[in-house]
Amino acid sequence: MRIPCAFALLLLLIPGQLPGQAALQLERQAYRRLELLRADLLRACLQAEEEMRSKVATMLAEDSASSDYLATLQALALLAGHEADRDFVNRAGMIPLVLPHVVDPEVDEKIYCTMYAPRRLEGLGEQSFLLVLEDSEGKELERRLVTEETSLEELLRFRPSTEFSLAERSPGQFRIRLETQLGDSDPRSQDLLFTEVFELLPGFASRVKRIEERIASMELESFSLLERSIITGAYWQLLYILQGDPAVPASDPLGDLERLEAILNNLQSGKSAVAGLRGRMTLGLPAVADVGAAIRSQDLAQVSLELPAMESEDVEKPLLLFVSGRPVWGMAHQPQSPKTRRPEWLLNQLRIAGFDAAGDYHLAVMESAGRYAHAGRAVAQVLEALHGLLPVKQDKVILVGEREGAWAVGHAVTREDASCAGMVLVNAAAIAKPDLESLAGMHILGVTGRGHPGNAGLLNLSRIAKGSELLASLQVLADGGRPWPIAVAISAGDITSFARKVFSR
């Protein structure tokens, strides 16, 4: 049986890859699609009237038992003022696998595209796929029409495929745009547009190989745990690219490569790992107090943060550390893979909502606590590392946790002595009455999303704290029409107001 081009490349990208493992990669692609849809949902909700947002929140709450993203598509259609008819749902259910994320002409001059349906689509008949190659400005460069092997069964087996040669193209960013024709029906203005971005970078593979050789030759045990974590985390960012893992928002393969090169140069010349590094990036930070020379995945947390433009001259700022919830389909279903939600997804939602656009705070986002033996300890260790990397204003820290992240934040403060002036707990809380004493003087904001079972923990916290004088303040916001998957970002204004009050004291 012929293996389609992009899927064949997926198998080749990962040494020792088994079909079952490749299936997990495909599930990650489907989950990424849901994350992108939720980002679109957030944009639409931010523009919608309160009544419409409330309808969306109810729609998603009623879909709590589902493992599909049909309710998200229906919500998007409702907000756009049209019906989520069969064509709308079926077009949105097609995923183009575009690989590799970085095309290195010294290895292969082609970009491969394979159409894939992660689940069965209702009433799907004849279809064809127009894949358009564009430059970074959206100028059309070339197009391919795929008309063979396009039945539902073939889509489920990722068979419809094509490829583009980049032999004559200049290095830079490109994208593939998908248009799906269903029978005689052309794409409509209300149908969701799907594009995939990739880079053309000559010499990428050889530079990565040199980096791997450098790391293999280094005596890692001679570096601190923080330094080893930063090396490992930076290398992971390249591994995601090399393995064909689904891209996250604002992916920057060249930036990731140059950062790791700079980190290694710094350490080998006796400087701090992040000397000279500036701007937003994802770093690996310790999730444990100490380990041996080899860092396991559960010993490290990926954290998105912005390193300041200057060092000692920098003005100190308060710190807000957000801890993401785990990947979920519906409230009751988690994907087999990914097990952890990378920090860029929650950061992307916060950016869409305009959170801290003025840069008043150090804004750090930690991945979900899906692989840690002690999630609360991981949050406490990350907070300690952030104090060493950023000029944080004394006693000006707020921890924000979403779902499982809220549980981890609560345990970090009550069981691991993480010090903060306030907590924001979203869609969850797990703080027992005996732990209240450790929260003396604490300001807490609880945020509920409509229909989420974690709201019960917030209501229980209100009950056990009632009449207690230990907490400085506790406020639990009613759901207010918040769709639970985007409850953190849709509450950006409430979190900002809470932070201002806490930091003004």
C-alpha positions as CSV (number, residue, x, y, z in Angstrom):
1,M,0.0,0.0,0.0
2,R,1.3,3.4,-0.9
3,I,2.1,5.6,2.1
4,P,1.1,9.3,1.5
5,C,4.0,11.7,1.4
6,A,3.5,13.8,4.6
7,F,2.6,10.8,6.7
8,A,5.6,8.9,5.4
9,L,7.7,11.8,6.3
10,L,6.2,11.8,9.8
11,L,7.3,8.2,10.2
12,L,10.8,9.0,9.1
13,L,11.2,12.1,11.3
14,I,11.1,10.1,14.5
15,P,13.7,7.4,14.9
16,G,12.1,4.0,15.8
17,Q,8.6,5.4,15.2
18,L,5.9,2.7,15.4
19,P,2.5,3.0,13.8
20,G,0.9,3.3,17.3
21,Q,3.2,6.2,18.1
22,A,2.4,7.8,14.7
23,A,-1.3,7.6,15.6
24,L,-0.5,9.6,18.8
25,Q,1.1,12.2,16.6
26,L,-2.0,12.4,14.5
27,E,-4.1,12.8,17.6
28,R,-1.8,15.7,18.6
29,Q,-2.6,17.3,15.2
30,A,-6.4,16.9,15.9
31,Y,-5.9,18.5,19.3
32,R,-4.0,21.4,17.8
33,R,-6.9,22.0,15.5
34,L,-9.2,22.2,18.6
35,E,-6.9,24.7,20.2
36,L,-7.0,26.9,17.1
37,L,-10.8,26.7,17.0
38,R,-10.9,27.8,20.7
39,A,-8.7,30.7,19.9
40,D,-11.1,31.7,17.1
41,L,-14.0,31.2,19.6
42,L,-12.3,33.6,22.1
43,R,-11.9,36.3,19.4
44,A,-15.5,36.0,18.5
45,C,-16.7,36.0,22.2
46,L,-14.7,39.2,22.9
47,Q,-16.7,40.9,20.2
48,A,-20.0,39.5,21.1
49,E,-22.8,40.8,23.3
50,E,-23.2,39.3,26.8
51,E,-26.4,37.5,25.9
52,M,-24.7,35.7,22.9
53,R,-21.7,34.8,25.0
54,S,-24.0,33.3,27.6
55,K,-25.6,31.1,24.9
56,V,-22.2,29.9,23.8
57,A,-21.2,29.1,27.4
58,T,-24.4,27.1,27.8
59,M,-23.8,25.3,24.5
60,L,-20.3,24.2,25.6
61,A,-21.5,23.2,29.1
62,E,-24.1,21.0,27.6
63,D,-21.4,19.3,25.5
64,S,-19.6,18.2,28.7
65,A,-19.7,14.5,27.8
66,S,-18.5,14.9,24.3
67,S,-15.0,14.0,23.0
68,D,-15.6,15.9,19.7
69,Y,-15.3,19.6,18.8
70,L,-18.7,19.8,17.1
71,A,-20.0,22.1,19.9
72,T,-17.1,24.5,19.3
73,L,-17.9,24.7,15.6
74,Q,-21.6,25.2,16.4
75,A,-20.7,28.0,18.8
76,L,-18.5,29.7,16.2
77,A,-21.3,29.5,13.6
78,L,-23.8,31.0,16.2
79,L,-21.4,33.9,16.9
80,A,-21.0,34.5,13.2
81,G,-24.7,34.5,12.6
82,H,-25.0,31.4,10.4
83,E,-25.8,27.7,10.7
84,A,-23.2,25.1,11.4
85,D,-24.5,23.0,8.5
86,R,-23.0,19.9,7.1
87,D,-20.7,21.6,4.7
88,F,-19.4,24.0,7.3
89,V,-18.7,21.1,9.7
90,N,-17.1,18.9,7.1
91,R,-14.8,21.6,5.7
92,A,-13.7,22.4,9.3
93,G,-13.1,18.7,9.9
94,M,-10.3,18.4,7.3
95,I,-6.7,18.8,8.4
96,P,-3.8,19.3,6.0
97,L,-0.6,17.7,7.3
98,V,2.1,20.0,6.1
99,L,5.6,18.6,6.7
100,P,8.4,19.3,7.5
101,H,8.0,22.5,9.6
102,V,11.4,23.5,8.3
103,V,12.4,22.7,4.8
104,D,16.2,22.4,4.4
105,P,17.1,22.2,0.7
106,E,20.4,20.5,1.6
107,V,18.2,17.5,2.7
108,D,15.0,17.8,0.6
109,E,13.7,20.6,-1.5
110,K,10.0,19.7,-1.2
111,I,7.1,20.5,1.2
112,Y,4.7,17.6,1.5
113,C,0.9,18.0,2.1
114,T,-1.5,15.2,3.0
115,M,-5.2,15.6,3.8
116,Y,-6.5,13.9,6.9
117,A,-9.9,13.6,8.6
118,P,-9.3,12.8,12.3
119,R,-12.9,11.5,12.8
120,R,-15.8,10.4,10.6
121,L,-17.7,13.2,8.9
122,E,-21.4,12.9,8.2
123,G,-22.7,12.8,4.6
124,L,-19.3,13.2,3.0
125,G,-19.5,12.5,-0.8
126,E,-17.1,13.6,-3.6
127,Q,-14.6,16.3,-2.7
128,S,-11.4,17.8,-4.0
129,F,-8.8,19.9,-2.3
130,L,-7.0,23.0,-3.7
131,L,-3.7,23.6,-1.9
132,V,-2.2,27.0,-2.6
133,L,1.5,27.9,-1.8
134,E,1.9,31.5,-0.7
135,D,4.7,33.7,0.4
136,S,4.7,35.4,3.8
137,E,2.8,38.4,2.4
138,G,0.0,36.1,1.0
139,K,1.1,36.3,-2.6
140,E,0.1,33.1,-4.5
141,L,3.1,31.2,-5.9
142,E,1.7,27.9,-7.0
143,R,-1.3,25.7,-6.6
144,R,-2.2,22.0,-6.6
145,L,-5.6,20.4,-7.1
146,V,-6.0,17.0,-5.4
147,T,-8.9,15.0,-6.8
148,E,-7.8,11.3,-6.4
149,E,-8.3,9.1,-3.3
150,T,-10.5,11.7,-1.5
151,S,-13.3,9.5,-0.1
152,L,-13.9,9.5,3.6
153,E,-12.2,6.1,4.1
154,E,-9.1,7.4,2.3
155,L,-9.2,10.7,4.3
156,L,-9.3,8.6,7.5
157,R,-6.2,6.9,6.2
158,F,-4.5,10.1,5.1
159,R,-4.1,9.2,1.4
160,P,-5.0,12.4,-0.6
161,S,-1.5,14.0,-1.1
162,T,0.5,16.4,-3.1
163,E,3.9,18.2,-2.8
164,F,5.5,21.5,-3.9
165,S,9.1,21.9,-5.0
166,L,11.0,24.8,-3.3
167,A,14.1,24.4,-5.4
168,E,14.0,27.9,-6.8
169,R,12.6,29.7,-3.8
170,S,14.5,32.2,-1.6
171,P,14.8,31.4,2.2
172,G,12.0,32.6,4.4
173,Q,8.5,31.9,5.6
174,F,5.8,30.4,3.4
175,R,2.3,29.0,3.9
176,I,-0.1,26.5,2.5
177,R,-3.8,27.6,2.2
178,L,-6.5,25.0,1.9
179,E,-9.8,25.3,0.0
180,T,-12.1,22.3,0.0
181,Q,-14.8,21.6,-2.7
182,L,-17.6,19.3,-1.5
183,G,-19.3,17.9,-4.5
184,D,-20.5,20.9,-6.5
185,S,-20.3,23.2,-3.5
186,D,-17.4,25.8,-3.5
187,P,-16.0,27.2,-0.3
188,R,-18.2,30.0,1.1
189,S,-17.3,33.1,3.0
190,Q,-18.6,31.6,6.3
191,D,-16.4,28.5,6.0
192,L,-13.3,28.4,8.2
193,L,-10.0,29.1,6.5
194,F,-7.1,26.7,7.2
195,T,-3.5,27.7,6.5
196,E,-0.2,26.2,7.6
197,V,3.1,28.1,7.9
198,F,6.5,26.6,7.3
199,E,10.1,27.9,6.9
200,L,12.7,27.4,4.2
201,L,16.0,27.4,6.0
202,P,19.1,26.2,4.1
203,G,21.6,24.5,6.5
204,F,19.1,24.0,9.3
205,A,19.8,20.2,9.6
206,S,23.6,20.6,9.7
207,R,23.4,23.4,12.4
208,V,21.1,21.1,14.5
209,K,23.6,18.3,14.1
210,R,26.5,20.5,15.2
211,I,24.4,21.5,18.3
212,E,23.8,17.9,19.2
213,E,27.5,17.1,18.9
214,R,28.3,20.1,21.1
215,I,25.8,19.0,23.8
216,A,27.1,15.4,23.7
217,S,30.7,16.7,24.2
218,M,29.8,18.9,27.2
219,E,30.2,17.8,30.8
220,L,26.6,18.6,31.8
221,E,27.2,17.6,35.4
222,S,29.5,20.6,35.8
223,F,26.5,23.0,35.3
224,S,23.8,23.9,37.8
225,L,20.3,22.4,37.6
226,L,18.9,25.6,36.2
227,E,21.6,25.7,33.5
228,R,21.0,22.1,32.5
229,S,17.2,22.7,32.5
230,I,17.6,25.7,30.2
231,I,19.8,23.6,27.8
232,T,17.3,20.7,27.8
233,G,14.3,22.9,27.4
234,A,15.9,24.8,24.5
235,Y,16.8,21.5,22.8
236,W,13.2,20.3,23.2
237,Q,12.0,23.3,21.1
238,L,14.1,22.0,18.3
239,L,12.9,18.4,18.8
240,Y,9.3,19.5,18.4
241,I,10.3,20.8,14.9
242,L,12.4,17.8,14.0
243,Q,9.8,15.3,15.1
244,G,7.0,17.0,13.2
245,D,5.0,17.8,16.3
246,P,2.1,20.2,15.8
247,A,3.3,23.8,15.8
248,V,2.2,26.2,18.5
249,P,1.3,29.9,18.0
250,A,4.2,32.2,17.1
251,S,6.5,29.3,16.3
252,D,10.0,30.5,15.4
253,P,12.3,27.7,14.3
254,L,15.2,30.0,13.4
255,G,14.9,31.8,16.7
256,D,14.8,28.5,18.6
257,L,18.0,27.4,16.8
258,E,19.8,30.7,17.5
259,R,18.8,30.8,21.1
260,L,20.2,27.3,21.8
261,E,23.4,28.2,20.0
262,A,23.6,31.4,22.2
263,I,22.9,29.4,25.4
264,L,25.7,27.0,24.6
265,N,28.1,29.8,23.7
266,N,27.3,31.6,27.0
267,L,27.9,28.5,29.2
268,Q,31.1,27.5,27.4
269,S,32.4,31.0,27.9
270,G,31.6,31.2,31.6
271,K,28.5,33.5,31.3
272,S,25.0,32.9,32.5
273,A,22.9,30.7,30.2
274,V,20.6,33.6,29.2
275,A,23.2,36.4,29.0
276,G,22.2,38.6,26.0
277,L,18.9,36.9,25.4
278,R,15.9,39.2,25.2
279,G,12.2,39.0,24.4
280,R,9.5,36.4,24.6
281,M,10.7,32.7,24.6
282,T,10.0,29.3,26.1
283,L,12.6,28.1,28.5
284,G,13.0,24.9,30.5
285,L,13.0,25.6,34.2
286,P,13.5,23.1,37.1
287,A,10.4,21.4,38.4
288,V,12.3,19.7,41.2
289,A,14.9,20.8,43.8
290,D,17.7,18.5,42.6
291,V,18.5,15.7,40.1
292,G,21.5,13.8,38.8
293,A,23.2,14.7,35.6
294,A,20.4,13.4,33.4
295,I,17.2,15.4,33.4
296,R,14.0,13.4,33.0
297,S,10.9,14.9,31.4
298,Q,9.2,15.1,34.8
299,D,12.1,17.2,36.2
300,L,11.6,20.1,33.8
301,A,8.8,22.6,33.2
302,Q,8.4,24.6,30.0
303,V,7.7,28.2,30.8
304,S,7.0,31.1,28.4
305,L,8.5,34.3,29.7
306,E,9.9,37.6,28.4
307,L,13.5,38.4,29.3
308,P,13.8,42.1,29.9
309,A,15.7,44.4,27.5
310,M,18.2,45.4,30.1
311,E,19.8,43.7,33.2
312,S,20.6,45.6,36.4
313,E,19.1,48.8,35.1
314,D,15.7,47.2,34.7
315,V,12.8,48.5,36.8
316,E,11.4,45.8,39.0
317,K,7.9,44.6,38.2
318,P,5.3,42.4,39.8
319,L,5.1,38.8,38.5
320,L,2.0,36.9,37.3
321,L,2.7,33.2,36.8
322,F,-0.1,31.4,35.0
323,V,-0.3,27.6,35.2
324,S,-2.3,26.0,32.4
325,G,-4.9,23.2,32.7
326,R,-4.3,19.9,30.9
327,P,-5.3,19.3,27.3
328,V,-9.0,18.3,27.1
329,W,-11.6,17.6,24.4
330,G,-14.7,18.1,26.5
331,M,-14.9,18.3,30.2
332,A,-14.8,14.6,30.7
333,H,-12.3,13.5,28.0
334,Q,-8.6,14.0,27.6
335,P,-6.6,13.0,24.6
336,Q,-4.1,10.2,24.9
337,S,-1.6,12.6,23.5
338,P,-0.6,15.3,24.2
339,K,-0.4,14.7,28.0
340,T,0.7,18.2,28.7
341,R,-0.5,21.5,27.3
342,R,2.4,23.6,26.1
343,P,2.5,27.2,27.5
344,E,2.1,28.9,24.2
345,W,-1.6,27.9,23.9
346,L,-2.6,29.8,27.1
347,L,-0.3,32.6,26.3
348,N,-1.9,33.0,22.9
349,Q,-5.3,33.3,24.5
350,L,-4.0,35.9,26.9
351,R,-2.6,37.9,24.0
352,I,-5.8,37.7,22.0
353,A,-7.6,39.1,25.1
354,G,-5.1,41.9,25.3
355,F,-3.9,41.0,28.8
356,D,-1.1,43.2,30.1
357,A,-0.7,44.9,26.7
358,A,1.1,47.8,28.4
359,G,3.7,45.4,29.9
360,D,3.1,46.4,33.5
361,Y,4.0,42.9,34.8
362,H,6.4,40.1,34.3
363,L,4.0,37.6,32.6
364,A,5.1,34.0,32.7
365,V,3.0,31.0,31.5
366,M,3.8,27.4,32.7
367,E,2.8,24.3,30.8
368,S,0.1,22.1,32.4
369,A,1.2,19.8,35.2
370,G,0.6,16.6,33.3
371,R,3.8,14.8,33.8
372,Y,5.0,15.8,37.3
373,A,5.0,13.5,40.4
374,H,4.3,16.6,42.5
375,A,2.5,19.3,40.6
376,G,2.5,21.8,43.5
377,R,6.2,21.3,44.0
378,A,6.8,21.9,40.3
379,V,5.0,25.3,40.5
380,A,7.0,26.3,43.6
381,Q,10.3,25.4,41.9
382,V,9.4,27.3,38.8
383,L,8.5,30.3,40.9
384,E,11.9,30.1,42.6
385,A,13.7,30.0,39.2
386,L,11.7,32.9,37.9
387,H,12.9,35.0,40.8
388,G,16.4,34.2,39.8
389,L,15.9,35.2,36.1
390,L,13.6,38.3,36.4
391,P,13.7,41.5,38.5
392,V,10.6,40.8,40.5
393,K,9.3,43.4,42.9
394,Q,9.5,42.1,46.4
395,D,6.3,40.4,47.7
396,K,4.5,41.2,44.4
397,V,3.6,37.8,43.0
398,I,0.2,36.4,41.9
399,L,-0.2,32.8,40.9
400,V,-3.0,32.0,38.4
401,G,-4.1,28.4,37.9
402,E,-6.6,27.0,35.4
403,R,-8.4,23.7,36.2
404,E,-5.6,21.2,37.2
405,G,-3.3,24.3,37.3
406,A,-5.5,25.8,40.0
407,W,-5.0,22.6,42.1
408,A,-1.3,22.8,41.6
409,V,-1.2,26.5,42.6
410,G,-3.1,25.8,45.8
411,H,-0.8,23.0,46.8
412,A,2.3,25.1,45.9
413,V,1.1,27.7,48.4
414,T,-0.3,25.5,51.1
415,R,2.1,22.5,51.0
416,E,5.3,23.8,49.3
417,D,5.7,27.2,50.9
418,A,5.4,29.1,47.6
419,S,5.2,32.8,48.5
420,C,2.7,35.0,46.8
421,A,0.4,37.9,47.6
422,G,-2.6,36.5,45.8
423,M,-4.0,33.6,43.8
424,V,-6.5,33.4,40.9
425,L,-8.2,30.0,40.8
426,V,-10.1,29.2,37.5
427,N,-12.6,26.4,37.3
428,A,-11.1,24.6,40.2
429,A,-9.9,24.8,43.8
430,A,-8.6,22.0,46.2
431,I,-7.8,23.7,49.5
432,A,-8.9,21.9,52.6
433,K,-9.9,23.6,55.8
434,P,-6.7,22.6,57.7
435,D,-4.7,24.5,55.0
436,L,-6.5,27.8,55.5
437,E,-4.0,28.8,58.2
438,S,-1.2,28.7,55.6
439,L,-3.2,31.3,53.6
440,A,-3.1,34.0,56.2
441,G,-3.3,37.4,54.6
442,M,-3.9,35.9,51.1
443,H,-6.1,37.5,48.5
444,I,-8.0,35.0,46.4
445,L,-10.1,35.4,43.2
446,G,-12.1,32.5,42.1
447,V,-13.4,32.4,38.5
448,T,-16.0,29.9,37.4
449,G,-16.8,28.8,33.8
450,R,-20.4,27.7,33.1
451,G,-21.1,24.1,33.8
452,H,-17.6,23.1,34.8
453,P,-17.5,20.5,37.6
454,G,-14.4,22.2,39.1
455,N,-16.6,25.1,40.1
456,A,-17.7,22.9,43.1
457,G,-14.2,23.3,44.5
458,L,-14.4,27.1,44.4
459,L,-17.8,27.0,46.1
460,N,-16.5,24.7,48.8
461,L,-13.6,27.1,49.4
462,S,-16.1,29.9,49.9
463,R,-18.0,27.7,52.4
464,I,-15.0,26.7,54.5
465,A,-13.5,30.2,54.5
466,K,-16.8,31.7,55.6
467,G,-16.4,33.5,58.9
468,S,-12.6,33.0,58.8
469,E,-10.4,36.0,59.4
470,L,-7.3,34.3,58.0
471,L,-7.8,35.3,54.3
472,A,-7.4,39.0,53.4
473,S,-10.1,38.6,50.8
474,L,-11.9,36.0,48.9
475,Q,-14.2,36.6,45.9
476,V,-15.7,33.9,43.7
477,L,-17.2,35.3,40.5
478,A,-20.4,33.8,39.2
479,D,-20.0,32.1,35.8
480,G,-21.3,35.3,34.0
481,G,-21.6,33.5,30.7
482,R,-18.0,32.4,30.6
483,P,-17.4,29.5,28.2
484,W,-15.3,27.1,30.4
485,P,-12.5,26.3,27.8
486,I,-11.6,30.0,27.5
487,A,-12.5,31.1,31.1
488,V,-9.0,32.4,31.9
489,A,-8.7,34.8,28.9
490,I,-12.3,35.9,28.8
491,S,-11.7,37.0,32.4
492,A,-8.6,39.1,31.6
493,G,-10.2,42.3,32.8
494,D,-11.3,40.7,36.1
495,I,-7.8,39.3,36.7
496,T,-6.2,42.7,35.8
497,S,-8.5,44.5,38.3
498,F,-7.7,41.9,41.0
499,A,-3.9,42.3,40.4
500,R,-4.1,46.1,40.6
501,K,-5.9,45.9,43.9
502,V,-3.5,43.3,45.4
503,F,-0.3,45.1,44.2
504,S,-1.5,48.5,45.4
505,R,-1.6,47.4,49.0
